[in-house]
Amino acid sequence: MRYIKKDFFFKIGLLLIVAIVNCNDVFGQDLAIRKIDQAYRDSLMSHDYPYVLPIYGDRVQKTGHDLPLPFGIMVNYIAQDTKLNIDNIALRLDDSEFVDMDFLEFETFENTANVVNVRLEAWLFPFLNVYGLYAHSESNNAIKLTNPFELDIPTNPTADTYGLGTVLAYGAGNYFAILNFNATWSDVSSLDDKVFGTVTSFRVGRSFGFHKRFHNINFSIGAQHQYLARDSSGELRISDMFSKVDKGKIQEIKNDISDTANNWYDGLKPAQKVVVNQIVKEIDDWLEGRTPGDRTLGYQFEKEPLGHVSLQLGVQYNHGKRWWYRLETGVGRGRNQIMLSANYRFGIKKK
């Protein structure tokens, strides 16, 4: 195997950062290069880098470049509206076999979510940041069945999300570029399995400095792509699912099914009729108080966001080296988002 010199990674790092960018992302933050006076540059070059990270931080400082404090604790609040389509519905009662209910059609619905996101991150190299995140979200959905009859089913699922991510950053002068990627797994209260998702974003921007050192404001523009696994499944008790549904509407559905002149029910497959009859009977027994509504309705479906890509506009104020504040908004097809963020940075010194 060909011998690789021990300075290989350092040289690659210097090529990537050239004039080191002090960046982070949003689900990130970004702190661009700032011009510093010659006396401060001389001071950097004459002192040893005090912190354990990033790797090669000491060599970068010896070149006269300043680095952000390597560790950060970030708290984000995100409000997001996402429009989704639902297809390929299958239903069952309790532990029976799932039956395809291809006659059911749903209107595109809007998922309104409020998310609190906590992120712990560190600059592993001067150009590479790694992080772990946890988020808790609460959603408000109004799922509307449009065929063979109209029925509004309100749901309010919650989710706990865990994930890992990385940021690549580059800067020159007052300009910077940032590439962010993270993968997450969400435990949603209304679903059986964890939902896998990814977020990929790229942005460029410019930093404007104030007279006071380490105080600046950054503006950025970019694009974000969100992916969400299509397949979902879960179950709800009859009483939980229909307790918020108008009882008159349920009675109307029962009458509709009993009407021999109605074509949609008569055209169902035998297995579909069995499931519909079972569900109607359970709802009827629950409404009349004959059962507590404990039987579960299982469901499988595919979901697809109306759009995956959004335009991201951000502004960030860096109050010294320790506190960064950010406002970012995203607009795309079927997606709107706004984020408020506070980031506290610190260093762990070498022994």
Buried (B, 14 or more C-beta within 10 A) or exposed (E): EEEEEEEEEBEEBBEBBBBBBBBBBBBBBBBBBBEBEEEEBEEBEEEEBEBBBBBBBBBBBBEBBBBBBBBBEBEBEBBBEBBBBBEBBBBBBEEEEBBBBEBBEBBEBBBBBEBEBEBEBBBBBBBBBBBBBBBEBBBEBEBBBEEBBEBBBEBEBEBBBBBEBBBBBBBBBBBBBBBBBBBBBBEBEBBEEBBBBBBBBBBBBBBEBEEEBBBBBBBBEBBBBBEBBEEBEBBBBBBBBBEEBEEEBBEBBBEEBEEEEBEEBEEBEEEBBBBBEBBBBBBBBBBEEEBEBEBBBBBBBEBBBBBBBBEBBBBBBBEEBBEBBBEBBBEBEBBBBBBEBBBEBEBEEEE
